[in-house]
Amino acid sequence: MLEKNPGVLETLKINKELNLKGKICPYTFIESMLTLEEMPAGEVLRVIVDYPPAACNVPRSLKNEGYEILDVSLLNETDWAILVRNKDME
């Protein structure tokens, strides 16, 4: 199980949640990125996935696009939560 960062994550405000259970890559990444593009800079998106490769691929791909990955954690036996902060638009 992934280790959580106590203190920081409990006080973090999640601005939007995207439930992508039942979806597979690359749709999990595409939908996450499209949602982030509609959100204001600095806001936090929580993405829920149940497709194991997405728990690795979505954070890696979003990080490559300049988004800040705050946490990836296992919620239960099948689901992961990915917390990502929207990038500042320059």
CYANA upper distance limits for C-alpha pairs under 8 A (distance plus 0.5 A):
  1 MET  CA     73 SER  CA      8.25
  1 MET  CA     74 LEU  CA      7.04
  2 LEU  CA     72 VAL  CA      8.11
  2 LEU  CA     73 SER  CA      6.16
  2 LEU  CA     74 LEU  CA      7.01
  3 GLU  CA     73 SER  CA      8.03
  4 LYS  CA      9 LEU  CA      8.36
  4 LYS  CA     71 ASP  CA      8.24
  4 LYS  CA     73 SER  CA      7.63
  5 ASN  CA      9 LEU  CA      6.76
  6 PRO  CA     10 GLU  CA      7.37
  7 GLY  CA     11 THR  CA      7.04
  8 VAL  CA     12 LEU  CA      6.79
 13 LYS  CA     44 VAL  CA      7.49
 14 ILE  CA     43 GLU  CA      7.98
 14 ILE  CA     44 VAL  CA      5.62
 14 ILE  CA     45 LEU  CA      6.57
 14 ILE  CA     46 ARG  CA      7.07
 15 ASN  CA     43 GLU  CA      6.49
 15 ASN  CA     44 VAL  CA      5.82
 15 ASN  CA     45 LEU  CA      6.55
 15 ASN  CA     46 ARG  CA      8.49
 16 LYS  CA     44 VAL  CA      7.25
 16 LYS  CA     45 LEU  CA      5.52
 16 LYS  CA     46 ARG  CA      6.79
 17 GLU  CA     45 LEU  CA      6.21
 17 GLU  CA     46 ARG  CA      5.12
 17 GLU  CA     47 VAL  CA      6.37
 17 GLU  CA     48 ILE  CA      8.11
 18 LEU  CA     32 SER  CA      7.93
 18 LEU  CA     45 LEU  CA      7.78
 18 LEU  CA     46 ARG  CA      6.65
 18 LEU  CA     47 VAL  CA      5.29
 18 LEU  CA     48 ILE  CA      6.71
 19 ASN  CA     47 VAL  CA      6.52
 19 ASN  CA     48 ILE  CA      5.34
 19 ASN  CA     49 VAL  CA      7.23
 20 LEU  CA     28 THR  CA      6.88
 20 LEU  CA     47 VAL  CA      7.49
 20 LEU  CA     48 ILE  CA      6.16
 20 LEU  CA     49 VAL  CA      5.65
 20 LEU  CA     50 ASP  CA      8.00
 21 LYS  CA     48 ILE  CA      6.98
 21 LYS  CA     49 VAL  CA      5.35
 21 LYS  CA     50 ASP  CA      5.58
 21 LYS  CA     51 TYR  CA      7.73
 21 LYS  CA     79 ASP  CA      8.32
 22 GLY  CA     49 VAL  CA      8.13
 22 GLY  CA     50 ASP  CA      7.09
 22 GLY  CA     51 TYR  CA      7.65
 23 LYS  CA     27 TYR  CA      7.05
 23 LYS  CA     28 THR  CA      6.70
 23 LYS  CA     49 VAL  CA      8.11
 23 LYS  CA     50 ASP  CA      8.33
 23 LYS  CA     51 TYR  CA      7.51
 24 ILE  CA     28 THR  CA      6.36
 24 ILE  CA     51 TYR  CA      6.51
 24 ILE  CA     54 ALA  CA      7.48
 25 CYS  CA     29 PHE  CA      7.06
 25 CYS  CA     53 PRO  CA      8.00
 25 CYS  CA     54 ALA  CA      6.65
 25 CYS  CA     57 ASN  CA      8.32
 26 PRO  CA     30 ILE  CA      6.75
 27 TYR  CA     31 GLU  CA      6.41
 28 THR  CA     32 SER  CA      6.63
 28 THR  CA     49 VAL  CA      8.15
 28 THR  CA     54 ALA  CA      7.18
 28 THR  CA     58 VAL  CA      7.28
 29 PHE  CA     33 MET  CA      6.62
 29 PHE  CA     54 ALA  CA      8.20
 29 PHE  CA     57 ASN  CA      8.10
 29 PHE  CA     58 VAL  CA      5.57
 29 PHE  CA     61 SER  CA      7.63
 29 PHE  CA     62 LEU  CA      7.88
 30 ILE  CA     34 LEU  CA      6.64
 31 GLU  CA     35 THR  CA      6.62
 32 SER  CA     36 LEU  CA      6.74
 32 SER  CA     47 VAL  CA      7.63
 32 SER  CA     58 VAL  CA      8.44
 33 MET  CA     37 GLU  CA      6.66
 33 MET  CA     62 LEU  CA      7.68
 34 LEU  CA     38 GLU  CA      7.17
 35 THR  CA     39 MET  CA      7.13
 36 LEU  CA     40 PRO  CA      8.47
 36 LEU  CA     45 LEU  CA      7.68
 36 LEU  CA     86 ASN  CA      6.55
 37 GLU  CA     86 ASN  CA      8.47
 39 MET  CA     43 GLU  CA      7.26
 39 MET  CA     86 ASN  CA      7.73
 40 PRO  CA     86 ASN  CA      7.69
 41 ALA  CA     86 ASN  CA      5.70
 41 ALA  CA     87 LYS  CA      5.98
 41 ALA  CA     88 ASP  CA      5.26
 41 ALA  CA     89 MET  CA      6.99
 42 GLY  CA     85 ARG  CA      6.24
 42 GLY  CA     86 ASN  CA      5.41
 42 GLY  CA     87 LYS  CA      6.50
 42 GLY  CA     88 ASP  CA      6.73
 43 GLU  CA     85 ARG  CA      6.13
 43 GLU  CA     86 ASN  CA      5.93
 44 VAL  CA     83 LEU  CA      7.21
 44 VAL  CA     84 VAL  CA      6.08
 44 VAL  CA     85 ARG  CA      4.88
 44 VAL  CA     86 ASN  CA      6.67
 45 LEU  CA     82 ILE  CA      8.48
 45 LEU  CA     83 LEU  CA      6.28
 45 LEU  CA     84 VAL  CA      5.85
 45 LEU  CA     85 ARG  CA      6.84
 45 LEU  CA     86 ASN  CA      7.97
 46 ARG  CA     81 ALA  CA      6.89
 46 ARG  CA     82 ILE  CA      6.07
 46 ARG  CA     83 LEU  CA      5.13
 46 ARG  CA     84 VAL  CA      7.06
 47 VAL  CA     81 ALA  CA      6.09
 47 VAL  CA     82 ILE  CA      5.49
 47 VAL  CA     83 LEU  CA      6.96
 48 ILE  CA     79 ASP  CA      7.22
 48 ILE  CA     80 TRP  CA      6.19
 48 ILE  CA     81 ALA  CA      5.19
 48 ILE  CA     82 ILE  CA      6.96
 49 VAL  CA     54 ALA  CA      7.21
 49 VAL  CA     55 ALA  CA      7.31
 49 VAL  CA     79 ASP  CA      6.15
 49 VAL  CA     80 TRP  CA      5.90
 49 VAL  CA     81 ALA  CA      7.14
 50 ASP  CA     54 ALA  CA      8.19
 50 ASP  CA     55 ALA  CA      8.42
 50 ASP  CA     78 THR  CA      5.95
 50 ASP  CA     79 ASP  CA      4.94
 50 ASP  CA     80 TRP  CA      6.78
 51 TYR  CA     55 ALA  CA      7.56
 51 TYR  CA     78 THR  CA      8.38
 51 TYR  CA     79 ASP  CA      8.22
 52 PRO  CA     56 CYS  CA      7.97
 52 PRO  CA     78 THR  CA      8.46
 53 PRO  CA     57 ASN  CA      6.45
 54 ALA  CA     58 VAL  CA      5.77
 55 ALA  CA     59 PRO  CA      7.44
 55 ALA  CA     72 VAL  CA      7.77
 55 ALA  CA     80 TRP  CA      6.85
 55 ALA  CA     81 ALA  CA      8.45
 55 ALA  CA     82 ILE  CA      7.87
 56 CYS  CA     60 ARG  CA      6.81
 57 ASN  CA     61 SER  CA      6.42
 58 VAL  CA     62 LEU  CA      6.49
 59 PRO  CA     63 LYS  CA      6.48
 59 PRO  CA     69 ILE  CA      6.81
 59 PRO  CA     72 VAL  CA      8.29
 59 PRO  CA     82 ILE  CA      7.59
 59 PRO  CA     84 VAL  CA      8.44
 60 ARG  CA     64 ASN  CA      6.76
 61 SER  CA     65 GLU  CA      6.93
 62 LEU  CA     66 GLY  CA      7.06
 62 LEU  CA     67 TYR  CA      5.97
 62 LEU  CA     68 GLU  CA      8.22
 62 LEU  CA     69 ILE  CA      8.16
 63 LYS  CA     67 TYR  CA      5.41
 63 LYS  CA     68 GLU  CA      6.53
 63 LYS  CA     69 ILE  CA      6.96
 66 GLY  CA     87 LYS  CA      6.97
 67 TYR  CA     84 VAL  CA      7.22
 67 TYR  CA     85 ARG  CA      6.70
 67 TYR  CA     86 ASN  CA      6.21
 67 TYR  CA     87 LYS  CA      5.66
 68 GLU  CA     84 VAL  CA      6.05
 68 GLU  CA     85 ARG  CA      5.58
 68 GLU  CA     86 ASN  CA      7.31
 68 GLU  CA     87 LYS  CA      7.37
 69 ILE  CA     82 ILE  CA      8.04
 69 ILE  CA     83 LEU  CA      6.58
 69 ILE  CA     84 VAL  CA      4.98
 69 ILE  CA     85 ARG  CA      6.94
 70 LEU  CA     82 ILE  CA      8.19
 70 LEU  CA     83 LEU  CA      5.75
 70 LEU  CA     84 VAL  CA      5.93
 70 LEU  CA     85 ARG  CA      7.39
 71 ASP  CA     81 ALA  CA      8.28
 71 ASP  CA     82 ILE  CA      6.31
 71 ASP  CA     83 LEU  CA      5.60
 71 ASP  CA     84 VAL  CA      7.76
 72 VAL  CA     80 TRP  CA      7.37
 72 VAL  CA     81 ALA  CA      6.19
 72 VAL  CA     82 ILE  CA      5.02
 72 VAL  CA     83 LEU  CA      6.91
 73 SER  CA     80 TRP  CA      6.02
 73 SER  CA     81 ALA  CA      5.86
 73 SER  CA     82 ILE  CA      7.18
 74 LEU  CA     78 THR  CA      8.33
 74 LEU  CA     79 ASP  CA      6.58
 74 LEU  CA     80 TRP  CA      4.91
 74 LEU  CA     81 ALA  CA      6.94
 75 LEU  CA     79 ASP  CA      5.90
 75 LEU  CA     80 TRP  CA      5.79
 75 LEU  CA     81 ALA  CA      7.01
 76 ASN  CA     80 TRP  CA      7.88
